[in-house]
Amino acid sequence: MDAREFLGLTRVDEHRWELPVVERLATMGRFLFGGCGLAAGLAALEEASGRPTVWGCAQYLAYAPLDSIVTIDADLVVVGGHVTQARATARTQGREVLTVNASLGTGELSAPEAWMTMPAVPGPEECPPRRLPAEAGSTIFEHVDCRVALGRTYDEIDGTPAPAVTALWARLPGHLEPSAATLAIFGDFVAGAPTQALGRRTMGGSLDNTLRVASLVPSEWVLCEIRLHALAGGFAQGTAFLWSETGTLLGTASQSIAAKYWPEAGIRTTGLV
């Protein structure tokens, strides 16, 4: 299964795709998970341009509710010799819900390795599964396997602050070759990081979500090393470094988050194994 299959993204004509908002793509708020919106936009632009993603950014304008159909229109604004500058516009129920701007292409110059180092954390099989509040219902987190490599599971959140650096192992079942779309989904985990740092459950609504692709290499699991930068005036900022199991930097993801506290509730274990 690749990311397009996971998303259920279907091409309907030369410049348009459709995305049904089903439970496996939904948040606890019963609307499209922001990372899935960015993922779908990038997948559409890659297919339209025939080029891989270098960089992509989604600006979230409105919610796409569960059971709605999102249409995505791709516009290849400038097609150069090595880079395509493009835009994907997603709409549902007569309104625009998100816009994705992206650069796609390839070049020749590469350094021998990335100038960042993967943190030393236990392997995914040694880490506990992520847990969600009991009222979460069926969401994307029922279909993405997540393990806590650095930080606390939800049932360990006890009101005490903790370091603003956390890490999650994540995988889509049967998906062994990460794509820009896969990384876009995992990169949106930054929105949940204020809960770890504050020690209290928070609600995080993404205002934007930016992905920069480094080197895509096969890896069953992706380590999402999340670093929060600040939380002020109700808005948090953070970055995720996305690593393969062998320590290759796959990409980075960053976002701005409208954050507020959420009343405490029970938890339940999620995960596929």
C-alpha positions as CSV (number, residue, x, y, z in Angstrom):
1,M,0.0,0.0,0.0
2,D,1.4,3.4,-1.0
3,A,0.3,6.8,0.4
4,R,-2.2,7.4,-2.4
5,E,-3.9,4.1,-1.6
6,F,-4.0,5.0,2.1
7,L,-5.5,8.4,1.3
8,G,-8.0,7.0,-1.3
9,L,-6.9,9.7,-3.7
10,T,-8.4,9.3,-7.2
11,R,-7.6,11.3,-10.4
12,V,-10.9,12.3,-12.1
13,D,-9.4,14.4,-15.0
14,E,-6.2,16.0,-16.2
15,H,-6.0,18.6,-13.4
16,R,-8.5,17.3,-10.8
17,W,-8.4,14.7,-8.0
18,E,-11.0,13.6,-5.4
19,L,-10.4,12.7,-1.8
20,P,-13.2,11.1,0.4
21,V,-12.9,12.1,4.0
22,V,-13.3,8.8,5.7
23,E,-12.6,7.8,9.3
24,R,-9.1,6.7,8.7
25,L,-8.2,10.3,7.5
26,A,-10.2,12.0,10.3
27,T,-9.2,13.7,13.5
28,M,-11.0,13.4,16.9
29,G,-12.9,16.5,15.8
30,R,-14.4,14.4,12.9
31,F,-12.8,16.4,10.1
32,L,-9.8,15.8,7.7
33,F,-6.5,15.5,9.4
34,G,-4.3,18.4,8.2
35,G,-1.4,16.2,7.3
36,C,-3.6,14.2,5.0
37,G,-4.7,17.4,3.2
38,L,-1.1,18.4,2.6
39,A,-0.3,14.8,1.6
40,A,-3.1,14.7,-1.0
41,G,-2.1,18.0,-2.4
42,L,1.5,16.9,-2.8
43,A,0.5,13.6,-4.3
44,A,-1.7,15.3,-6.9
45,L,1.1,17.8,-7.8
46,E,3.7,15.0,-8.1
47,E,1.4,13.1,-10.5
48,A,0.5,16.2,-12.5
49,S,4.1,17.4,-12.8
50,G,5.9,14.0,-13.0
51,R,8.4,15.4,-10.5
52,P,9.2,14.7,-6.8
53,T,8.5,17.2,-4.1
54,V,11.2,19.5,-2.9
55,W,9.1,21.6,-0.6
56,G,5.4,22.1,0.0
57,C,3.3,24.2,2.4
58,A,-0.4,23.9,3.2
59,Q,-2.4,26.9,4.5
60,Y,-5.6,25.6,6.3
61,L,-8.6,27.7,5.6
62,A,-11.6,25.6,6.8
63,Y,-12.5,22.2,7.9
64,A,-13.4,19.3,5.6
65,P,-15.9,17.3,7.6
66,L,-16.2,13.5,7.8
67,D,-18.0,11.9,4.9
68,S,-17.4,14.9,2.6
69,I,-15.7,14.7,-0.8
70,V,-12.7,17.0,-1.3
71,T,-11.8,18.0,-4.8
72,I,-8.2,19.0,-5.5
73,D,-7.2,21.1,-8.5
74,A,-3.6,21.2,-9.6
75,D,-2.1,24.2,-11.3
76,L,1.5,23.9,-12.7
77,V,2.2,27.7,-12.5
78,V,5.8,27.7,-13.8
79,V,7.5,24.7,-15.4
80,G,11.3,25.1,-15.6
81,G,14.1,22.9,-16.8
82,H,14.6,21.4,-13.3
83,V,11.9,22.8,-11.1
84,T,8.1,23.1,-11.3
85,Q,6.4,25.7,-9.1
86,A,2.8,24.6,-8.5
87,R,-0.3,25.1,-6.5
88,A,-3.1,22.7,-5.4
89,T,-6.4,24.1,-4.3
90,A,-8.7,21.8,-2.2
91,R,-12.5,22.5,-1.9
92,T,-15.5,20.8,-0.4
93,Q,-19.2,21.8,-0.1
94,G,-18.6,24.9,-2.2
95,R,-15.7,26.4,-0.2
96,E,-12.0,26.3,-0.3
97,V,-10.5,24.4,2.6
98,L,-6.8,24.4,2.0
99,T,-4.2,25.6,-0.5
100,V,-0.9,23.8,-1.1
101,N,2.1,25.7,-2.7
102,A,5.0,23.5,-3.7
103,S,8.3,23.2,-5.6
104,L,8.9,19.9,-7.4
105,G,12.0,18.7,-9.2
106,T,15.5,17.3,-9.0
107,G,19.1,18.5,-9.2
108,E,22.6,17.0,-9.2
109,L,24.5,18.5,-6.2
110,S,24.4,16.5,-3.0
111,A,26.5,16.4,0.2
112,P,27.8,13.0,1.3
113,E,25.3,13.0,4.2
114,A,23.0,15.3,6.1
115,W,24.4,17.8,8.6
116,M,22.0,16.6,11.3
117,T,22.3,13.5,13.6
118,M,19.4,11.2,14.5
119,P,18.8,11.1,18.3
120,A,19.7,7.9,20.2
121,V,16.3,6.4,21.1
122,P,15.1,2.8,21.5
123,G,13.9,1.0,18.4
124,P,10.2,0.9,17.6
125,E,9.7,-2.7,18.9
126,E,11.1,-1.5,22.3
127,C,8.8,1.5,22.6
128,P,5.2,1.6,24.1
129,P,2.3,2.3,21.8
130,R,0.9,5.7,21.7
131,R,-2.4,6.0,23.5
132,L,-5.4,8.3,22.8
133,P,-8.2,9.6,24.9
134,A,-11.1,7.2,25.3
135,E,-13.5,9.5,23.5
136,A,-11.3,9.7,20.4
137,G,-13.4,7.2,18.4
138,S,-12.2,5.9,15.1
139,T,-9.6,8.3,13.7
140,I,-6.4,8.3,11.7
141,F,-4.5,7.1,14.8
142,E,-6.4,3.8,14.5
143,H,-4.6,3.3,11.1
144,V,-1.2,4.7,11.7
145,D,1.0,2.7,14.1
146,C,2.7,5.0,16.6
147,R,5.2,4.2,19.3
148,V,6.5,6.7,21.9
149,A,10.3,6.8,21.7
150,L,10.9,9.9,23.8
151,G,8.3,11.5,26.0
152,R,5.1,10.2,27.7
153,T,2.1,8.2,26.6
154,Y,-1.3,9.9,27.2
155,D,-2.0,8.0,30.4
156,E,1.3,9.4,31.8
157,I,0.3,13.0,31.3
158,D,-0.1,14.1,34.9
159,G,-0.1,17.9,34.9
160,T,3.7,18.4,35.2
161,P,5.6,20.2,32.5
162,A,8.3,18.2,30.6
163,P,11.0,18.9,27.9
164,A,9.6,20.2,24.6
165,V,11.6,17.6,22.7
166,T,9.7,14.3,22.0
167,A,9.9,11.5,19.4
168,L,7.5,9.1,17.9
169,W,8.1,6.1,15.7
170,A,5.3,5.9,13.0
171,R,4.5,3.7,10.1
172,L,1.7,3.0,7.6
173,P,1.1,-0.8,7.5
174,G,2.6,-2.3,4.4
175,H,4.3,0.9,3.3
176,L,8.1,0.5,3.2
177,E,9.1,3.3,0.9
178,P,8.4,6.7,2.4
179,S,7.1,9.4,0.1
180,A,6.5,13.1,0.4
181,A,2.8,12.3,1.1
182,T,3.8,9.9,3.9
183,L,6.1,12.4,5.5
184,A,3.4,15.1,5.3
185,I,1.0,12.8,7.4
186,F,3.7,12.1,10.0
187,G,4.8,15.8,10.1
188,D,1.4,16.9,11.4
189,F,2.2,15.1,14.7
190,V,3.8,18.3,15.7
191,A,0.3,19.6,16.6
192,G,0.1,17.2,19.5
193,A,3.4,18.1,21.0
194,P,2.2,20.9,23.4
195,T,0.5,18.2,25.4
196,Q,3.8,16.7,26.2
197,A,5.5,20.0,27.1
198,L,2.7,21.4,29.2
199,G,1.7,18.1,30.9
200,R,-1.9,18.7,30.1
201,R,-4.0,17.7,27.1
202,T,-4.2,20.4,24.5
203,M,-6.2,20.8,21.3
204,G,-4.0,21.8,18.3
205,G,-5.5,23.3,15.1
206,S,-2.9,23.7,12.4
207,L,-2.7,27.0,10.6
208,D,0.0,25.9,8.2
209,N,2.1,22.8,7.6
210,T,5.4,22.9,5.7
211,L,7.3,19.8,4.5
212,R,10.9,19.9,3.1
213,V,12.1,16.6,1.6
214,A,15.7,15.5,2.0
215,S,16.5,11.9,1.0
216,L,13.8,9.3,0.6
217,V,15.1,5.8,1.4
218,P,13.2,2.6,2.2
219,S,12.2,2.4,5.9
220,E,9.3,0.6,7.5
221,W,9.3,3.0,10.5
222,V,9.9,6.8,10.5
223,L,11.1,8.5,13.6
224,C,9.4,11.9,14.2
225,E,11.7,13.9,16.4
226,I,9.6,16.9,17.4
227,R,11.0,20.1,18.8
228,L,8.7,22.8,20.0
229,H,10.0,26.3,19.7
230,A,7.5,28.5,21.6
231,L,3.9,28.9,22.7
232,A,2.7,32.5,23.1
233,G,-0.7,34.2,22.8
234,G,-2.4,30.9,22.0
235,F,-0.1,29.9,19.1
236,A,2.7,27.3,19.2
237,Q,5.5,26.7,16.7
238,G,7.5,23.5,16.2
239,T,9.5,21.4,13.8
240,A,9.7,17.6,13.2
241,F,12.9,16.0,11.9
242,L,11.9,12.8,10.1
243,W,14.4,10.0,10.2
244,S,14.7,6.5,8.6
245,E,15.4,3.5,10.9
246,T,19.1,3.6,9.7
247,G,19.5,7.3,10.5
248,T,18.9,9.0,7.1
249,L,17.2,12.4,7.3
250,L,14.1,11.9,5.2
251,G,12.9,15.5,5.6
252,T,11.7,18.1,8.0
253,A,8.2,19.4,8.8
254,S,7.1,22.5,10.6
255,Q,3.9,24.2,11.5
256,S,2.0,26.9,13.5
257,I,-0.6,25.6,15.8
258,A,-3.6,27.3,17.5
259,A,-3.4,25.6,20.9
260,K,-5.7,25.5,23.9
261,Y,-6.4,23.2,26.8
262,W,-8.8,20.3,26.4
263,P,-10.6,18.8,29.5
264,E,-8.9,15.7,30.8
265,A,-10.5,12.3,30.0
266,G,-9.6,8.6,29.8
267,I,-7.2,7.0,27.5
268,R,-7.1,3.9,25.4
269,T,-4.4,2.0,23.6
270,T,-4.2,2.3,19.8
271,G,-1.9,0.7,17.3
272,L,-1.9,-2.1,14.8
273,V,0.2,-4.6,16.7
